Amino acid sequence: MPVGIMCFAGLASQAHAIEALLESSPGTAVVIDHWGLPRQPPTGGLLGNAAADDEASWAALLALARHPKVCVKLSAMFRVSAAPWPHPDLGPRVRALLQAYGSGR
């Protein structure tokens, strides 16, 4: 049974618990919602400079790619982008996720 994880306060604070779950139960499928919410607070560009990229959560998301049963949902782009549609700032992050979680891992 897949385990869905949505960390509205960012993924970094939960990464240790996710790692522990995956180490103790390596067959567990994990789905990280909304890119791990690497922008805090998770209102994206709606707050302008009042929101900021959470690089610790982003790094934790990329590190979880070492577990083959972890997947990431690229949903709620408005929550993780600092820019309005079409969210041009997300291009580098999409490429990084494809590199980390793509079919070649």
N, C-alpha and C positions, 0 to 999 in steps of 0.2 A: 504494500500500500504506500503510495507516495505521501511524503510529508511536505505540506506547503508552508513557506515561511514568509511573513511580511513584517518587516522591522521598521515601523514608522519613525523610530528614533535613530535609524541608521543600522547597518549591518555590523559595524565594528563591535558594538557592545554585546552582540549575540554570537559572534564568530567562534568563540571558545566553546560554547554549548553545541553549536552545529558540528564543529570538529569532533567533539567528544561523542556525539551521536554517530557520526560517520565512522569513527575509529572502532566503536563498540559494535556497530551493526553495519558493516561495509556494504551489505546488499540493499540498504535502504535508499530508495529514490527520493531525492530532495528537489523541490522546485522553489527557487527564490523569486518572489514576486517583485514587480516594478523595479528591475535592475538592482535590487538591494537598497533602493532609495538613497543614492549617493549625493543627494542635495537636501540640506536641512535648513529650516523646516521643510517638509516635503510638499511645499506649495509651488515649487519650481520658480518660474519667472514671474509669478504673480506678485511676489514681494520685492522684486528688483534686487537691490543690493542688501536687503535685509535677510536674504537667504544666501547660503554659501555652499560650495562643493565640499563634501565630506570625504576627503582623500583617504582617510583611514578605512572607511566603509568600502570605498572603491577598491582599495588594495586587498581587503578581506574577500571581496567578491571574486577578484581575479585569482587569489590564492586557493579558493575552494574548487577551482577548476581541476585541481590535481585529483579530485575524487570523480571517477567516471560516471557515477550515478547522480551528479548534481547538474541541474539545468537552470536556466535563467529565463524568466518571462520578460520580453521587451514590451512591457505594457506601461500605460500611464506616462507617456513621454512628457506631458506637460508638468509632471511632478519632478522630473529629473533634469529638465532643461532650464537654462537661465534665459532662453530666448523664446519668442512666440513661434507658432507654426510657420515654417516647417522644421523648426528646432535645429538650425544649422550647427550649433555647438556640439551636437551629439555625434557627429560623424566620427571623430577620433575614438569616442567610447564604443561605438558600434564596431569599429575595426578591431579594437582591443578585445572585445567580447568574442568576436568571430575567431580571432587568433587563439584565445584561451579556451573557448568552449566549442569551437567548430569541429567538423567531422575528422580533422587530422589529430585530435588529441588522443 
